Amino acid sequence: MVVKDVATETLGVKGIVPLSMLDWEGRLVTTLFLGGCNFRCPFCHNASLVLENNSLPDVPRDMLDEALTSKDGWLDGVCITGGEPTINANLESLAVYIKSLGLQVKLDTNGTQPKILHKLIDKGLVDAVALDVKTSFSKYADATRRPDLSGEVKKTISLLIDAEAKGMLEVEFRTTVAPTFVEREDVIEIAKYLAEAGAKRYYLQQFNPKSTMEVSASKIEPYSKESLTEFAEAATNYLQVRLRG
């Protein structure tokens, strides 16, 4: 990939949250949203970024510069999310730009582009990665409305666990527990797979039906807190599990 002139490019950013303490645990970050995705998960909460990527304007470069340079000294890093950032041609250039400002980079991904991630890790352009495991691997095509890419996700899981073991970055695996797409047995299967692969932490996130890609998903009743707690307790037989939301 040829790195673009970061002094003039908009870098493909579609949205900014100037300050967040939710997107990188224990850190104050600016969150940047890139558009486009190779999945069409019915329960996706960022549907406009996925479906309207080409019509959404890029954030002006001066606004991006202001967001990342006006908090010098107390901003810990930048979270790049989406959409799916690894399918975006601007990702490497954006990471180079952020690192040039002395800021750390966290990347949210669906894990379907292990070669892209490998390149970014080798170049030292990411400091943390959060991988969204959508459901148990036998149900990936149904949950993502795309041909089964679970094999690529498994490659990414191995890549990230190996990189973390070498001290190259922080890694988080997480699943949004959307009923029908993710059942109790799916959580257990994912936890078992991650543990056997060498993962240390796994997060379960509550599903929010208020904003979904498909109208049918907005009618799904989220699991109760008690049910999610029980799922987490069962998965803790394999590795450390925490709840969010």
LOMAR-753227 format. One line per field, with one value per residue: residue in three letters; z negated, x negated, y of N, C-alpha, C in turn. Coordinates in steps of 0.05 Angstrom, whole numbers, plus 32768, in hexadecimal, padded with zeros to 4 digits. Example, Ala and Ser with C-alpha at 12.3 -4.5 7.8 and 13.67 -1.06 7.14 Angstrom:
<rs>
residu <- (ALA / SER)
n.z <- (7F64 / 7F72)
n.x <- (7EF8 / 7EFF)
n.y <- (7F8E / 7FD3)
ca.z <- (7F64 / 7F71)
ca.x <- (7F0A / 7EEF)
ca.y <- (7FA6 / 7FEB)
c.z <- (7F64 / 7F63)
c.x <- (7EF8 / 7EFE)
c.y <- (7FBE / 8001)
</rs>
This chain:
<rs>
residu <- (MET / VAL / VAL / LYS / ASP / VAL / ALA / THR / GLU / THR / LEU / GLY / VAL / LYS / GLY / ILE / VAL / PRO / LEU / SER / MET / LEU / ASP / TRP / GLU / GLY / ARG / LEU / VAL / THR / THR / LEU / PHE / LEU / GLY / GLY / CYS / ASN / PHE / ARG / CYS / PRO / PHE / CYS / HIS / ASN / ALA / SER / LEU / VAL / LEU / GLU / ASN / ASN / SER / LEU / PRO / ASP / VAL / PRO / ARG / ASP / MET / LEU / ASP / GLU / ALA / LEU / THR / SER / LYS / ASP / GLY / TRP / LEU / ASP / GLY / VAL / CYS / ILE / THR / GLY / GLY / GLU / PRO / THR / ILE / ASN / ALA / ASN / LEU / GLU / SER / LEU / ALA / VAL / TYR / ILE / LYS / SER / LEU / GLY / LEU / GLN / VAL / LYS / LEU / ASP / THR / ASN / GLY / THR / GLN / PRO / LYS / ILE / LEU / HIS / LYS / LEU / ILE / ASP / LYS / GLY / LEU / VAL / ASP / ALA / VAL / ALA / LEU / ASP / VAL / LYS / THR / SER / PHE / SER / LYS / TYR / ALA / ASP / ALA / THR / ARG / ARG / PRO / ASP / LEU / SER / GLY / GLU / VAL / LYS / LYS / THR / ILE / SER / LEU / LEU / ILE / ASP / ALA / GLU / ALA / LYS / GLY / MET / LEU / GLU / VAL / GLU / PHE / ARG / THR / THR / VAL / ALA / PRO / THR / PHE / VAL / GLU / ARG / GLU / ASP / VAL / ILE / GLU / ILE / ALA / LYS / TYR / LEU / ALA / GLU / ALA / GLY / ALA / LYS / ARG / TYR / TYR / LEU / GLN / GLN / PHE / ASN / PRO / LYS / SER / THR / MET / GLU / VAL / SER / ALA / SER / LYS / ILE / GLU / PRO / TYR / SER / LYS / GLU / SER / LEU / THR / GLU / PHE / ALA / GLU / ALA / ALA / THR / ASN / TYR / LEU / GLN / VAL / ARG / LEU / ARG / GLY)
n.z <- (8000 / 8011 / 7FEC / 7FE2 / 7FEC / 7FB0 / 7FA0 / 7FBF / 7FCC / 7FBD / 7FA4 / 7FA0 / 7F74 / 7F56 / 7F2A / 7EE8 / 7EA3 / 7E73 / 7E3E / 7E17 / 7DE4 / 7DE8 / 7E14 / 7E12 / 7DE2 / 7DA4 / 7DB9 / 7DD3 / 7E0F / 7E54 / 7E82 / 7EC2 / 7EFD / 7F32 / 7F73 / 7F94 / 7F9B / 7F9C / 7F89 / 7F7B / 7F4B / 7F2B / 7EF9 / 7EF4 / 7EDA / 7EF2 / 7F24 / 7F4C / 7F58 / 7F72 / 7F9C / 7FB6 / 7FC4 / 7FF2 / 7FFD / 7FD0 / 7FB8 / 7FB3 / 7F76 / 7F70 / 7F7A / 7F59 / 7F2D / 7F19 / 7F0C / 7EE3 / 7EBD / 7EAC / 7E9C / 7E78 / 7E44 / 7E2C / 7E02 / 7DDE / 7DF8 / 7E03 / 7E2E / 7E6E / 7E87 / 7EBC / 7EE1 / 7EFE / 7F28 / 7F4D / 7F42 / 7F5B / 7F91 / 7FA9 / 7FD3 / 7FBF / 7F8D / 7F7B / 7F86 / 7F65 / 7F32 / 7F32 / 7F31 / 7EFF / 7EDC / 7EE6 / 7EC9 / 7E97 / 7E7D / 7E64 / 7E85 / 7E8A / 7EA7 / 7EC0 / 7ED8 / 7F06 / 7F11 / 7F42 / 7F65 / 7F62 / 7F79 / 7F82 / 7F4D / 7F39 / 7F55 / 7F41 / 7F0B / 7F0D / 7F1F / 7EF3 / 7EEB / 7ED0 / 7E8D / 7E6F / 7E78 / 7E83 / 7E8D / 7EAB / 7EA0 / 7EC1 / 7EBB / 7EAB / 7ED2 / 7EF8 / 7F05 / 7F21 / 7F56 / 7F56 / 7F2E / 7F42 / 7F74 / 7FA2 / 7FCC / 7FAA / 7F81 / 7F56 / 7F52 / 7F5F / 7F34 / 7F0A / 7F17 / 7F0D / 7ED6 / 7EC2 / 7ED4 / 7EB6 / 7E81 / 7E80 / 7E8A / 7E5D / 7E35 / 7E40 / 7E2E / 7E4F / 7E56 / 7E38 / 7E2F / 7E3B / 7E38 / 7E4C / 7E48 / 7E61 / 7E43 / 7E63 / 7E62 / 7E81 / 7EAB / 7E8C / 7E5D / 7E1C / 7E20 / 7E4A / 7E35 / 7E0F / 7E32 / 7E4F / 7E25 / 7E14 / 7E42 / 7E47 / 7E17 / 7E1E / 7E48 / 7E2F / 7E1B / 7DE9 / 7DD5 / 7DDB / 7DF2 / 7DE7 / 7E06 / 7DFD / 7E27 / 7E4D / 7E63 / 7E79 / 7EA5 / 7EE0 / 7F19 / 7F36 / 7F36 / 7F1E / 7EF7 / 7ED2 / 7EB4 / 7E92 / 7E52 / 7E20 / 7DFB / 7DB5 / 7D7E / 7D58 / 7D75 / 7D98 / 7D72 / 7D5F / 7D8E / 7D92 / 7D63 / 7D6E / 7D99 / 7D81 / 7D6F / 7D93 / 7DA1 / 7D8D / 7D86 / 7D94 / 7D8B / 7DB3 / 7DB8)
n.x <- (7FEF / 7FF4 / 7FE2 / 8008 / 8004 / 8006 / 800E / 8033 / 805D / 80A0 / 80A6 / 80D0 / 80F3 / 8132 / 814E / 8149 / 813E / 812E / 811B / 8115 / 8120 / 812E / 811F / 80EC / 80D5 / 80C6 / 80AD / 80AA / 80C4 / 80C7 / 80F8 / 80FB / 8121 / 8125 / 8140 / 8169 / 816E / 8162 / 8187 / 81CD / 81EB / 8228 / 8233 / 8211 / 81F9 / 81E7 / 81FD / 8202 / 81CD / 81BD / 81E1 / 81E8 / 81B7 / 819C / 81B8 / 81B3 / 8192 / 814B / 8129 / 8111 / 80CC / 80B4 / 80D6 / 80CE / 8097 / 809A / 80B8 / 8095 / 8066 / 8071 / 8075 / 8046 / 801A / 803F / 805F / 8064 / 8063 / 807B / 80B6 / 80C5 / 80FD / 8139 / 8171 / 8141 / 8100 / 80D3 / 80DD / 80D7 / 80B5 / 8099 / 8086 / 8050 / 8034 / 804F / 8043 / 800B / 8009 / 8023 / 7FFF / 7FD3 / 7FDF / 7FD3 / 7FF7 / 8019 / 8037 / 8074 / 8098 / 80D6 / 80F3 / 8111 / 80F4 / 80EB / 80C2 / 8089 / 8056 / 8050 / 8051 / 8024 / 7FFC / 8001 / 7FF6 / 7FC1 / 7FA8 / 7FAB / 7FD8 / 8007 / 801F / 8043 / 8078 / 80BC / 80E4 / 8120 / 8144 / 8175 / 819B / 81A3 / 8178 / 8190 / 81BE / 81B3 / 81BE / 81F5 / 81FB / 81DE / 81F1 / 81D5 / 81A6 / 8185 / 8153 / 8137 / 8109 / 80E0 / 80E5 / 80D6 / 809F / 808F / 8099 / 8071 / 8043 / 8046 / 8044 / 8012 / 7FF3 / 7FFE / 7FE8 / 7FB3 / 7FAC / 7FBA / 7FEA / 802A / 8063 / 80A7 / 80E0 / 8124 / 816B / 81A9 / 81E4 / 8216 / 8257 / 8270 / 824A / 821D / 8218 / 821A / 81FB / 81DA / 81BA / 819E / 8183 / 8162 / 8143 / 8128 / 810A / 80E9 / 80CC / 80B0 / 8091 / 806F / 807F / 808B / 80B2 / 80F8 / 8130 / 8174 / 81A7 / 81E1 / 821A / 8238 / 8275 / 8286 / 826E / 8265 / 824F / 8274 / 82BA / 82D6 / 82B3 / 82B5 / 82E1 / 82D4 / 82D0 / 82A2 / 8275 / 8280 / 825F / 8253 / 8252 / 8226 / 81FE / 81FE / 81EE / 81BA / 81A3 / 81A4 / 8181 / 8153 / 813B / 8115 / 80F5 / 80E3 / 811B / 8142 / 8177 / 8199 / 81C2)
n.y <- (7FE8 / 802C / 8063 / 809B / 80E3 / 80FD / 8130 / 814A / 8128 / 8112 / 80E3 / 80C0 / 80C0 / 80BD / 80CD / 80EA / 80E1 / 810C / 8104 / 80CA / 809A / 8067 / 8048 / 8034 / 8010 / 802D / 8059 / 809B / 80B0 / 80C5 / 80B5 / 809A / 8091 / 8065 / 8058 / 8025 / 7FDD / 7F97 / 7F74 / 7F68 / 7F6A / 7F5F / 7F75 / 7FA0 / 7FDE / 800B / 8018 / 8041 / 8050 / 8023 / 8019 / 8049 / 805E / 8072 / 80A1 / 80BF / 80F9 / 8105 / 8115 / 8156 / 8166 / 818D / 818D / 815A / 815E / 8184 / 8169 / 8142 / 815B / 8184 / 8175 / 816B / 8148 / 8133 / 810E / 80CA / 80A7 / 808E / 8072 / 804A / 803B / 801F / 800F / 7FE6 / 7FEC / 7FD3 / 7FCA / 7FF9 / 8024 / 804E / 8042 / 8034 / 8063 / 8086 / 8070 / 8078 / 80B0 / 80BB / 80A2 / 80C2 / 80EF / 80E1 / 80C1 / 8087 / 804E / 802E / 7FF9 / 7FE6 / 7FAA / 7F7A / 7F4E / 7F36 / 7F40 / 7F2A / 7F30 / 7F66 / 7F79 / 7F5F / 7F79 / 7FAE / 7FA6 / 7F92 / 7FC0 / 7FE0 / 8000 / 7FFC / 7FF9 / 7FE0 / 7FB0 / 7FA2 / 7F6C / 7F5B / 7F24 / 7F07 / 7EDD / 7E97 / 7E6E / 7E4C / 7E67 / 7E95 / 7EA8 / 7EAF / 7ED6 / 7F01 / 7F0B / 7F00 / 7EDA / 7EA4 / 7EBA / 7EA9 / 7E8B / 7EAF / 7ED1 / 7EAF / 7EAA / 7EDE / 7EE1 / 7EBD / 7ED9 / 7F09 / 7EF7 / 7EE0 / 7F0E / 7F2D / 7F0C / 7F14 / 7F46 / 7F70 / 7F8C / 7F9F / 7F74 / 7F68 / 7F3F / 7F3B / 7F36 / 7F4A / 7F3C / 7F2A / 7F13 / 7ED8 / 7EDA / 7ED4 / 7EA5 / 7E86 / 7E56 / 7E64 / 7E8C / 7E6E / 7E4B / 7E6F / 7E84 / 7E57 / 7E4A / 7E78 / 7E75 / 7E45 / 7E55 / 7E77 / 7EA8 / 7EDB / 7EFD / 7F0D / 7F2F / 7F3C / 7F5E / 7F85 / 7F82 / 7FB6 / 7FC9 / 7FF9 / 8011 / 7FF5 / 7FCD / 7FAF / 7FB2 / 7F89 / 7F77 / 7F9F / 7F93 / 7F6C / 7F53 / 7F65 / 7F3A / 7F2E / 7F4D / 7F28 / 7EF9 / 7F02 / 7F06 / 7ED2 / 7EB7 / 7ECB / 7EB8 / 7E81 / 7E7F / 7E8E / 7E61 / 7E56 / 7E82 / 7EC6 / 7EEF / 7F28 / 7F57 / 7F88 / 7FC2)
ca.z <- (8000 / 8012 / 7FD8 / 7FEF / 7FDF / 7F9A / 7F9B / 7FCF / 7FCE / 7FA8 / 7F97 / 7FA0 / 7F5B / 7F5A / 7F12 / 7ED1 / 7E87 / 7E6A / 7E25 / 7E0E / 7DD1 / 7DEC / 7E2B / 7E0C / 7DC5 / 7D94 / 7DC7 / 7DDF / 7E2B / 7E69 / 7E93 / 7EDE / 7F0B / 7F4F / 7F7F / 7FA4 / 7F8D / 7FAC / 7F7D / 7F79 / 7F33 / 7F26 / 7EDF / 7EF4 / 7ECF / 7F02 / 7F3F / 7F5F / 7F61 / 7F83 / 7FB4 / 7FC3 / 7FC3 / 800A / 7FFD / 7FB9 / 7FBD / 7FA1 / 7F63 / 7F7B / 7F6E / 7F43 / 7F16 / 7F0F / 7EFF / 7ECA / 7EA9 / 7EA2 / 7E92 / 7E65 / 7E29 / 7E27 / 7DE6 / 7DCE / 7E08 / 7E02 / 7E48 / 7E82 / 7E8E / 7ED8 / 7EE2 / 7F16 / 7F3F / 7F4A / 7F4B / 7F6B / 7FAE / 7FB1 / 7FDF / 7FB0 / 7F72 / 7F75 / 7F86 / 7F4D / 7F1C / 7F33 / 7F28 / 7EE2 / 7ECE / 7EE9 / 7EB4 / 7E7D / 7E70 / 7E69 / 7E97 / 7E86 / 7EBF / 7EBE / 7EF2 / 7F07 / 7F13 / 7F5C / 7F76 / 7F52 / 7F87 / 7F7D / 7F31 / 7F36 / 7F5F / 7F2E / 7EF2 / 7F13 / 7F22 / 7EDA / 7EEF / 7EBE / 7E72 / 7E64 / 7E8B / 7E79 / 7EA2 / 7EA6 / 7EA8 / 7EC5 / 7EB0 / 7EAE / 7EEE / 7F0A / 7F0B / 7F2B / 7F6F / 7F4E / 7F1E / 7F51 / 7F8E / 7FB6 / 7FCC / 7F91 / 7F7E / 7F3B / 7F55 / 7F5D / 7F18 / 7EFA / 7F1D / 7EFE / 7EB9 / 7EBD / 7ED8 / 7EA0 / 7E68 / 7E82 / 7E87 / 7E41 / 7E26 / 7E45 / 7E23 / 7E65 / 7E54 / 7E27 / 7E3F / 7E2E / 7E48 / 7E41 / 7E57 / 7E5A / 7E3F / 7E6F / 7E62 / 7E99 / 7EB8 / 7E77 / 7E47 / 7E06 / 7E29 / 7E5B / 7E23 / 7E05 / 7E48 / 7E54 / 7E0E / 7E15 / 7E59 / 7E40 / 7E02 / 7E2A / 7E59 / 7E1E / 7E13 / 7DCD / 7DCE / 7DED / 7DE8 / 7DF1 / 7E08 / 7E00 / 7E40 / 7E4C / 7E7B / 7E82 / 7EBF / 7EED / 7F36 / 7F40 / 7F24 / 7F0E / 7EE0 / 7EBE / 7EA5 / 7E81 / 7E35 / 7E16 / 7DE4 / 7D9B / 7D71 / 7D4A / 7D89 / 7DA0 / 7D5C / 7D5F / 7DA5 / 7D8B / 7D4F / 7D7B / 7DAB / 7D70 / 7D6C / 7DA7 / 7DA0 / 7D7F / 7D95 / 7D87 / 7D98 / 7DB9 / 7DC1)
ca.x <- (8000 / 7FE6 / 7FEC / 800F / 7FFA / 8019 / 8012 / 8049 / 8073 / 80B4 / 80A1 / 80E8 / 8101 / 814D / 8159 / 8137 / 8146 / 8115 / 8111 / 8123 / 8113 / 813B / 8115 / 80D2 / 80D7 / 80B1 / 809F / 80B9 / 80BD / 80D8 / 8101 / 80FF / 8132 / 8121 / 8158 / 8167 / 816A / 8167 / 819D / 81E7 / 81F8 / 8242 / 8233 / 81FC / 8203 / 81DC / 8206 / 81FD / 81B1 / 81BA / 81F2 / 81E7 / 819B / 8195 / 81C6 / 81AC / 817A / 8134 / 8124 / 80FC / 80B2 / 80AF / 80E5 / 80BF / 807F / 80A2 / 80C1 / 807E / 8050 / 8079 / 8075 / 802A / 8013 / 8052 / 806C / 8053 / 8061 / 8091 / 80C3 / 80CF / 8112 / 8148 / 8166 / 812B / 80E9 / 80BF / 80E3 / 80D5 / 809B / 808C / 8080 / 8034 / 802C / 805A / 8033 / 7FF2 / 800F / 8028 / 7FE5 / 7FC1 / 7FE6 / 7FCB / 800E / 801D / 804D / 8084 / 80A7 / 80ED / 80F5 / 8120 / 80E0 / 80EB / 80AB / 8071 / 803E / 804F / 804A / 8008 / 7FEB / 8002 / 7FE8 / 7FA4 / 7F9D / 7FAE / 7FEC / 801D / 8017 / 8059 / 808C / 80D4 / 80F0 / 813B / 814B / 8191 / 81AA / 8194 / 816E / 81A3 / 81D5 / 81AA / 81CB / 820F / 81F9 / 81D2 / 81FF / 81C0 / 8199 / 8177 / 8138 / 812E / 80EE / 80CE / 80E7 / 80C5 / 8084 / 808A / 8097 / 8056 / 8030 / 8048 / 803B / 7FF5 / 7FE7 / 8000 / 7FD5 / 7F99 / 7FAC / 7FBC / 8003 / 803F / 8077 / 80C1 / 80F4 / 813E / 8183 / 81C3 / 81F6 / 8230 / 8267 / 8274 / 8230 / 820A / 8226 / 8208 / 81E8 / 81C7 / 81A7 / 818C / 8171 / 814E / 8131 / 8117 / 80F7 / 80D6 / 80BB / 809E / 807E / 805D / 8089 / 808D / 80C9 / 810E / 8144 / 818F / 81B4 / 81FE / 8226 / 824A / 8286 / 828F / 8263 / 825C / 824E / 828D / 82D1 / 82DD / 82A1 / 82BD / 82F7 / 82C9 / 82CD / 8288 / 8274 / 8280 / 8245 / 824F / 824A / 820B / 81ED / 81FC / 81DD / 819E / 819A / 819F / 816A / 813C / 812E / 8100 / 80E3 / 80EE / 8131 / 814D / 8190 / 819B / 81DC)
ca.y <- (8000 / 8045 / 8075 / 80B4 / 80FC / 8101 / 814D / 8154 / 8115 / 8111 / 80C9 / 80AF / 80C1 / 80C5 / 80D8 / 80ED / 80E6 / 8119 / 80F8 / 80B3 / 8088 / 804D / 803A / 8027 / 800E / 803A / 806E / 80B1 / 80AE / 80CF / 809E / 80A1 / 807D / 8061 / 804C / 800C / 7FC4 / 7F7F / 7F65 / 7F75 / 7F5F / 7F6C / 7F83 / 7FB5 / 7FF7 / 8021 / 8012 / 8057 / 804E / 800B / 801A / 8064 / 8066 / 8082 / 80BB / 80CF / 8109 / 8102 / 812A / 8168 / 8161 / 81A0 / 8184 / 8143 / 8168 / 8192 / 8155 / 8131 / 816B / 8199 / 8169 / 8162 / 8144 / 8123 / 80FA / 80B2 / 809A / 8090 / 8059 / 804A / 8027 / 8021 / 8002 / 7FD4 / 7FFC / 7FC5 / 7FCA / 8014 / 8029 / 8064 / 803A / 8036 / 8080 / 8092 / 8067 / 8086 / 80CB / 80BB / 809C / 80D9 / 8102 / 80D6 / 80B4 / 806B / 8047 / 8015 / 7FF3 / 7FD3 / 7F9C / 7F61 / 7F39 / 7F28 / 7F48 / 7F25 / 7F3A / 7F83 / 7F7C / 7F56 / 7F8F / 7FC5 / 7F9E / 7F91 / 7FDB / 7FEE / 8016 / 7FF8 / 7FF2 / 7FCF / 7FA7 / 7F95 / 7F5C / 7F53 / 7F09 / 7F0C / 7EC7 / 7E7E / 7E6E / 7E3E / 7E78 / 7EAF / 7EB1 / 7EB9 / 7EEF / 7F17 / 7F0D / 7EFE / 7EBF / 7E9E / 7EC4 / 7EA2 / 7E82 / 7EC7 / 7EDB / 7E9E / 7EB2 / 7EF7 / 7EDA / 7EB2 / 7EEF / 7F1C / 7EEA / 7EDE / 7F29 / 7F35 / 7EFC / 7F20 / 7F61 / 7F84 / 7F9B / 7F95 / 7F67 / 7F63 / 7F31 / 7F43 / 7F2E / 7F56 / 7F25 / 7F2F / 7EFB / 7EC8 / 7ED9 / 7ECB / 7E98 / 7E7D / 7E42 / 7E72 / 7E99 / 7E59 / 7E41 / 7E84 / 7E86 / 7E3F / 7E4D / 7E8D / 7E6A / 7E31 / 7E63 / 7E85 / 7EC2 / 7EDF / 7F0D / 7F0C / 7F41 / 7F39 / 7F78 / 7F85 / 7F8B / 7FCD / 7FC8 / 8014 / 8018 / 7FDC / 7FCE / 7FA4 / 7FB9 / 7F71 / 7F75 / 7FB2 / 7F88 / 7F57 / 7F5B / 7F5D / 7F29 / 7F3B / 7F4F / 7F0E / 7EE5 / 7F08 / 7EFF / 7EB4 / 7EB0 / 7ED2 / 7EA5 / 7E68 / 7E82 / 7E92 / 7E47 / 7E53 / 7E9A / 7EDD / 7EFB / 7F40 / 7F62 / 7FA5 / 7FCC)
c.z <- (8000 / 7FFE / 7FE5 / 7FE0 / 7FC9 / 7F94 / 7FAA / 7FD0 / 7FB7 / 7F98 / 7F92 / 7F86 / 7F5F / 7F41 / 7EFB / 7EB7 / 7E7A / 7E51 / 7E1E / 7DF9 / 7DD3 / 7E01 / 7E28 / 7DED / 7DB6 / 7DA1 / 7DD2 / 7DFD / 7E3C / 7E7B / 7EAF / 7EEC / 7F28 / 7F5A / 7F8E / 7F92 / 7FA0 / 7F9F / 7F7F / 7F62 / 7F2D / 7F0D / 7EDD / 7EEA / 7EDE / 7F1F / 7F54 / 7F6A / 7F75 / 7F9E / 7FC4 / 7FC5 / 7FDA / 800A / 7FE5 / 7FBE / 7FAA / 7F8E / 7F6F / 7F6B / 7F56 / 7F29 / 7F08 / 7F00 / 7EE4 / 7EB5 / 7E9D / 7E97 / 7E7C / 7E48 / 7E22 / 7E09 / 7DD6 / 7DDE / 7E0A / 7E1D / 7E59 / 7E87 / 7EAB / 7EDA / 7EFC / 7F13 / 7F38 / 7F54 / 7F5E / 7F88 / 7FB9 / 7FBB / 7FD0 / 7F95 / 7F6B / 7F73 / 7F6D / 7F34 / 7F1B / 7F29 / 7F0A / 7ED3 / 7ECF / 7ED4 / 7E98 / 7E6E / 7E77 / 7E79 / 7E8E / 7E9E / 7EB8 / 7ED9 / 7EEF / 7F0C / 7F2E / 7F6E / 7F67 / 7F5F / 7F82 / 7F60 / 7F2D / 7F3F / 7F4B / 7F14 / 7EF7 / 7F15 / 7F08 / 7EDB / 7EDE / 7EA2 / 7E64 / 7E7A / 7E7C / 7E90 / 7E9A / 7EB1 / 7EA9 / 7EB9 / 7EB1 / 7ECC / 7F01 / 7F13 / 7F18 / 7F43 / 7F68 / 7F40 / 7F2E / 7F6C / 7FA5 / 7FB6 / 7FB3 / 7F92 / 7F63 / 7F3C / 7F53 / 7F41 / 7F06 / 7EFE / 7F0D / 7EE0 / 7EB2 / 7EC0 / 7EC0 / 7E86 / 7E69 / 7E7E / 7E6A / 7E2F / 7E29 / 7E3B / 7E38 / 7E63 / 7E3F / 7E39 / 7E2E / 7E42 / 7E3B / 7E54 / 7E4E / 7E5A / 7E48 / 7E70 / 7E7E / 7EA9 / 7EA5 / 7E60 / 7E32 / 7E10 / 7E3C / 7E4A / 7E18 / 7E1A / 7E4E / 7E3E / 7E0E / 7E2B / 7E52 / 7E2B / 7E0D / 7E3C / 7E49 / 7E15 / 7DF4 / 7DC4 / 7DE4 / 7DE1 / 7DF6 / 7DF0 / 7E0C / 7E1B / 7E3C / 7E65 / 7E85 / 7E9D / 7ECC / 7F0B / 7F42 / 7F2C / 7F13 / 7EF5 / 7ECA / 7EAC / 7E92 / 7E64 / 7E2B / 7DFF / 7DCA / 7D90 / 7D63 / 7D5D / 7D92 / 7D8B / 7D5B / 7D76 / 7D9E / 7D77 / 7D5B / 7D8C / 7D9A / 7D69 / 7D7F / 7DA6 / 7D92 / 7D91 / 7D85 / 7D98 / 7D9D / 7DC1 / 7DB1)
c.x <- (7FEE / 7FF2 / 7FF0 / 8003 / 800E / 801D / 802A / 8061 / 8087 / 80B3 / 80BA / 80F7 / 811E / 815A / 8145 / 8147 / 812D / 8109 / 8122 / 8112 / 811E / 812D / 80FA / 80D0 / 80C0 / 80A3 / 80B3 / 80B1 / 80D0 / 80DF / 8107 / 810E / 812B / 8139 / 8153 / 8163 / 8170 / 817B / 81B7 / 81F7 / 8212 / 8243 / 821E / 8208 / 81F8 / 81E3 / 8200 / 81E0 / 81AD / 81C9 / 81F0 / 81CA / 8194 / 81A2 / 81BF / 8192 / 8164 / 8133 / 810E / 80E2 / 80AC / 80BE / 80D8 / 80A6 / 8085 / 80AA / 80AA / 8067 / 8057 / 8079 / 805A / 8024 / 8026 / 8063 / 8059 / 804F / 8079 / 809B / 80CE / 80E4 / 8122 / 8166 / 8150 / 8112 / 80D6 / 80C5 / 80DF / 80B8 / 808B / 8081 / 8062 / 802B / 8037 / 804B / 8018 / 7FF5 / 8012 / 800E / 7FD2 / 7FC6 / 7FDF / 7FE1 / 800F / 8036 / 805A / 8096 / 80BD / 80F0 / 8107 / 810D / 80DF / 80D4 / 8091 / 8058 / 803A / 8046 / 802D / 7FF5 / 7FEA / 7FF3 / 7FCA / 7F98 / 7FA0 / 7FC3 / 8004 / 8013 / 802B / 806C / 80A3 / 80E1 / 810C / 8141 / 816A / 81A3 / 8198 / 818E / 8180 / 81BA / 81CD / 81B8 / 81E7 / 820E / 81EF / 81DF / 81EA / 81B4 / 8188 / 815A / 812C / 8111 / 80DA / 80CE / 80D5 / 80A7 / 807C / 8087 / 807B / 8041 / 802F / 803D / 801D / 7FE7 / 7FE8 / 7FEC / 7FB9 / 7F97 / 7FAF / 7FD5 / 8015 / 8055 / 8091 / 80D3 / 810F / 8154 / 819B / 81D8 / 8212 / 8241 / 826E / 825A / 821A / 821A / 8211 / 81F3 / 81D3 / 81B2 / 8193 / 8179 / 815B / 813A / 811D / 8102 / 80E1 / 80C2 / 80A7 / 8089 / 806A / 8066 / 808C / 80A7 / 80DF / 8124 / 815F / 819C / 81D2 / 8206 / 8239 / 825B / 828F / 8285 / 8258 / 825D / 8269 / 82A3 / 82D8 / 82CC / 82A9 / 82D4 / 82EE / 82C6 / 82B2 / 828A / 8275 / 8264 / 823E / 8246 / 822D / 81F7 / 81E8 / 81EB / 81C0 / 8193 / 8193 / 8185 / 8150 / 812E / 8116 / 80EC / 80F1 / 8103 / 813D / 8165 / 818D / 81B8 / 81F3)
c.y <- (8019 / 8058 / 8091 / 80CC / 8103 / 811F / 8158 / 8142 / 8117 / 80F7 / 80B9 / 80AE / 80CC / 80D1 / 80D8 / 80EF / 80F1 / 810C / 80E0 / 80A4 / 806C / 803C / 802D / 8027 / 801B / 8051 / 8083 / 80B3 / 80C0 / 80B7 / 80A8 / 808A / 807D / 8052 / 8032 / 7FF4 / 7FAD / 7F6C / 7F76 / 7F69 / 7F6D / 7F7D / 7F99 / 7FCF / 800F / 801D / 8028 / 8056 / 8038 / 8010 / 8034 / 806F / 8079 / 809E / 80CC / 80DF / 8102 / 811A / 813C / 8164 / 8174 / 8198 / 816C / 814B / 8174 / 817D / 8146 / 8141 / 817F / 818E / 815E / 8160 / 8134 / 8110 / 80E2 / 80A5 / 809E / 8074 / 805C / 8033 / 802B / 801A / 7FED / 7FE2 / 7FEE / 7FC3 / 7FE5 / 801A / 803E / 805B / 803E / 8053 / 808D / 808A / 8075 / 80A2 / 80CD / 80B6 / 80B3 / 80EF / 80F8 / 80C8 / 8097 / 8065 / 802D / 8012 / 7FDF / 7FC5 / 7F83 / 7F49 / 7F2B / 7F2E / 7F43 / 7F2F / 7F58 / 7F88 / 7F74 / 7F6C / 7FA7 / 7FBE / 7F9E / 7FAD / 7FEC / 8004 / 8012 / 7FEF / 7FE0 / 7FC8 / 7F9A / 7F87 / 7F54 / 7F37 / 7F09 / 7EF6 / 7EAE / 7E7B / 7E5F / 7E50 / 7E93 / 7EB9 / 7EBC / 7ED4 / 7F07 / 7F1C / 7F0E / 7EE1 / 7EBC / 7EA7 / 7EBD / 7E97 / 7E99 / 7ED2 / 7EC9 / 7EA4 / 7ECB / 7EF2 / 7ED0 / 7EC8 / 7F01 / 7F10 / 7EE7 / 7EF9 / 7F33 / 7F26 / 7F07 / 7F3C / 7F77 / 7F95 / 7F8F / 7F89 / 7F63 / 7F54 / 7F36 / 7F3A / 7F3E / 7F40 / 7F2C / 7F15 / 7EF1 / 7EC5 / 7ECE / 7EBF / 7E90 / 7E6A / 7E4F / 7E80 / 7E85 / 7E4F / 7E55 / 7E84 / 7E6E / 7E41 / 7E61 / 7E83 / 7E56 / 7E3E / 7E73 / 7EA1 / 7EC3 / 7EED / 7F0C / 7F1D / 7F3B / 7F55 / 7F75 / 7F8F / 7FA2 / 7FCE / 7FE3 / 801C / 7FFF / 7FDE / 7FC4 / 7FAA / 7FA1 / 7F6E / 7F88 / 7FA8 / 7F71 / 7F62 / 7F52 / 7F49 / 7F39 / 7F3B / 7F34 / 7EF9 / 7EE9 / 7F00 / 7EE0 / 7EAB / 7EB4 / 7EBF / 7E8A / 7E69 / 7E85 / 7E77 / 7E44 / 7E6A / 7EB0 / 7EEA / 7F12 / 7F49 / 7F7F / 7FAB / 7FC0)
</rs>
